[in-house]
Amino acid sequence: MLRAGGSPRSGKVRQGDSYTVDIATKGVRNGTSATVEGIDGKSYTVAVHDGKARKTLKVSNRTKPGSYTVTATVGNHDDADDLIVVKGKNHNSDKKH
């Protein structure tokens, strides 16, 4: 059994912000490798301990707003969660004129 989830819980993340992929498994030995495929399409390896693993990834400022899928794989089990990237804060509007 594998369950992938993450934060922010809203399922939305701004360009330039980070998101966390949480993995929960059962029947997996400590130290077993889990693979997370981020919204950038790159794969990252984390180790499972006590049935859990976590990976925090950053969304590039250049990532286009839209829906993306994050995938986690442990052994021959995988799960996916959707993440929506929204426009980042406009830092220019924070400046005093």
matplotlib code that plots the C-alpha trace (Angstrom):
import matplotlib.pyplot as plt

x = [0.0, 1.3, -0.4, 1.1, -0.1, 1.4, 1.2, 0.0, -3.3, -5.2, -3.4, -2.2, 1.3, 2.6, 5.5, 8.7, 7.3, 7.9, 5.7, 6.1, 5.3, 4.5, 4.6, 2.9, 3.4, 2.8, 4.9, 8.0, 11.4, 13.3, 15.7, 13.7, 14.0, 11.0, 11.1, 9.3, 8.7, 8.1, 6.2, 9.5, 9.6, 12.8, 13.0, 14.2, 15.0, 14.2, 14.4, 11.4, 11.6, 8.7, 6.5, 7.0, 9.1, 9.0, 10.5, 10.2, 10.6, 10.6, 8.5, 10.5, 9.5, 9.3, 6.9, 3.7, 0.5, -1.6, -2.3, 0.6, 0.9, 3.4, 4.1, 5.6, 6.8, 7.9, 8.7, 6.0, 3.4, 2.8, 0.4, -0.1, -1.5, -2.4, -0.9, -2.0, 0.6, -0.7, 1.1, 3.6, 3.3, 4.1, 7.0, 6.8, 3.4, 5.0, 7.3, 6.4, 6.1]
y = [0.0, 3.5, 6.8, 10.1, 13.4, 16.7, 20.3, 22.8, 21.0, 23.3, 21.6, 25.0, 26.4, 29.7, 30.0, 30.2, 28.5, 25.0, 22.0, 18.8, 15.2, 12.9, 9.1, 6.6, 2.8, -0.4, -3.6, -1.8, -2.2, 0.8, 2.2, 1.1, 3.6, 5.6, 7.7, 11.0, 12.6, 16.3, 18.7, 19.5, 15.9, 15.2, 12.1, 12.3, 9.3, 9.3, 6.5, 5.1, 5.0, 3.7, 3.5, 7.2, 9.4, 13.1, 15.3, 19.1, 20.5, 24.1, 25.3, 27.4, 31.0, 30.0, 27.1, 27.9, 28.1, 25.0, 21.5, 19.1, 15.6, 14.5, 10.7, 8.6, 5.0, 2.4, -1.0, -1.9, 0.4, 4.0, 6.8, 10.3, 13.6, 16.7, 20.1, 23.4, 26.0, 29.6, 32.9, 34.0, 37.3, 40.4, 41.8, 45.1, 45.9, 45.6, 48.6, 52.0, 54.7]
z = [0.0, -0.9, -0.3, -1.6, -0.3, 0.4, 1.4, 1.0, 1.8, -0.6, -3.5, -4.8, -4.7, -6.0, -8.5, -6.5, -3.4, -2.1, -1.7, 0.3, -0.8, 2.0, 1.5, 3.7, 3.2, 5.0, 4.9, 3.7, 5.4, 6.9, 4.3, 1.3, -1.5, -2.6, -5.8, -6.1, -9.5, -9.0, -11.2, -13.0, -14.2, -12.3, -10.0, -6.5, -4.2, -0.5, 2.1, 3.9, 7.7, 9.9, 6.8, 6.0, 3.7, 2.8, 0.1, -0.1, -3.6, -5.0, -7.8, -10.3, -10.8, -14.5, -14.1, -16.0, -13.9, -14.3, -13.1, -12.5, -11.2, -8.5, -8.4, -5.6, -6.2, -3.7, -5.2, -7.7, -6.0, -7.0, -6.2, -7.6, -6.3, -8.3, -7.6, -9.1, -9.7, -9.5, -10.2, -7.7, -5.8, -7.7, -5.7, -7.6, -6.1, -2.6, -3.2, -1.9, -4.5]

ax = plt.figure().add_subplot(projection="3d")
ax.plot(x, y, z, "-o")
ax.set_aspect("equal")
plt.show()
